Amino acid sequence: MILKNKWTITSVLSLLGILGLSACGSRLPECTDRLGCVTVGPDEPIELGVLQTLSGNMAPVGNTQLNSIELAIQQRGAELLGHPLVLHQQDELCSEEGGGNGALKLAANPQIIAVWGTTCSNAATQASQILSKAGRVMVSATNTAPSLTSIGSKAASDWYVGYFRTAYNGAKAGKVAAQFAIEELRVKRAATLNDGDAFTQGLSQSFEEAFSELGGEVVLRGAVNKGDRNMKPILRSIAASQSQILFMPLFPAEATELLHQLRQMPDLSNLILMTGDSLQSDRVLRAIGEDGVGLYFVTFSWPDQEALAELDQAYESEYGYPPEHPYYSFAYDAANIVLEAIATVAVRSPNGTLQIGRQALRDALYQTSDFPGVTGSLSCDRFGDCASGQFSILQLNDPAAGLEGLNANRVYLYQPNP
C-alpha cells in the first residue's frame, strides 16, 4: 500500500513536470524588438492592410493591384506558417487626404503588420509618414514619384523609413525619356506639363533636369489642375513656346482632354508627344482613340517575358479577364516579398503561436537581395527602392489594338550598365 502511494506521487510529479515543460515549450521569448512585436495566436490570422484607389478614375489600377495581391495569397493556399491571411482594405481615393485617412485607420489596428499601397504617389506622401511612425512597413507597386525615396542617391523630401516600392523610381524614367528625346528624336526644345501631383511633378522634373544636362532647353514648364476640361489656354502657351516635344505624364482624365483638344489646333500638328505609363490600359487607349496616334510612352521593361506570360495566364484564369494595367505584376512581386519577409522573421512556438517583430520585418525587407520576381531581380536599397532599371519607349500606332498592340511596338530599349 505504501509502495503504491509512492508510485502514485512519483507519477503525479512526473506528469506535472511534463506539463510544465510543455507549457514552457509553448512560450515565446520576450519581445526585444525595438518597434515591438505582433503576437498571432495559434488559431488567429495574420492580418495585413491594403491601401489602394478603389473608387474614382484610378480605380481600375487600384483594383488590379488588389487582385494581384489576392492572387499571390491564393497561390500560397491563403495561409502562411499555418495561419490564414486576412486583408483589411482602405480606399485612398488617389489623394493626399485619402491616403492619410486610410493609413490612420489601418494603423489603429495593432495586429496589422504590413500594408500594400498606395496606388497614387500623392496618397503616399501622408500615408508613408503615418505608417512609418506607427512602426509598420508599406510596400507600393505603383508609386513612382522620386520624392518618396531618393533623388541623386540622397533621401528625398517625402521619404520615411519603412516605405518600400517594387515600382521603379520615376527619376530613372524621366532620364530615359530625355535621353530618347535628345539622342533618337534629335529635338532641342521641350515643354513639360504636370498637374501638381507628386507623380506628375516628379517625373516632369526628372525629365527637365536630364534634358537640360544633355544639352536641350526646357522652354515651358506648364501645369494644369486635376479636373480641368478647358485645355486651350495651356495649349496656346505651348504653341507660342515653339517647343518640339511635349512631355506630359498626366493622369487619364486630363490627358484625354488635352489630346482631343490639341488635335484641333493646326499649329501643334508637328508637336511630338510623350507621356508616362499612367495611360497604359485598354480603357484609356480606347478613350484616346485616333487622337493618340504617335504618342510615345516611357515605361518599365520586363526582362522575363515568359514569367510575365505565365502570370498573365494565372491572372486571367483566376478572374476571367486580363489585367487592366501592367502594374499588376509589380503588385504580385510586392505581395511575395512581404510574405517571404514575414516567414523569415516570425518566431513560432510549438503550439503555433507566432511572434513577428516590426523592426525585424523592416530589416528583412531592406535586406532583400536578388529576389526572383516577375518584374526582374529585386534588391531593396536603404531608401526602399527595390525595382530593377530596364525601360522601354513604346509608340502608339494603332489604338484599336489596345494595350497588347502598344506593348508590341517598342521603339527604344534602355538597359542600365551592369
Secondary structure, DSSP 4 states (H G I P E B T S, - for coil): -HHHHHHHHHHHHHHHHHHHHHHHHHPPPPP--TT-EEEE-TT-PEEEEEEE--SSTTHHHHHHHHHHHHHHHHTTTTEETTEEEEEEEEE-TTSHHHHHHHHHHHHT-TTEEEEEE-SSHHHHHHHHHHHHHTT-EEEESS---GGGSEETTEE-TT--TTEEESSPPHHHHHHHHHHHHHHTS---EEEEEE-S-HHHHHHHHHHHHHHHHTT-EEEEEEE--TT----HHHHHHHHHHT-SEEE----HHHHHHHHHHHTT-GGGTT-EEEE-STT-SHHHHHHHGGGGTT-EEEEE--S-HHHHHHHHHHHHHHHSS--SSTTHHHHHHHHHHHHHHHHHH-EE-TTS-EEEEHHHHHHHHHT--SEEETTEEE---TTSB-----EEEEE-S-GGGHHHHHHH-EEEEE----
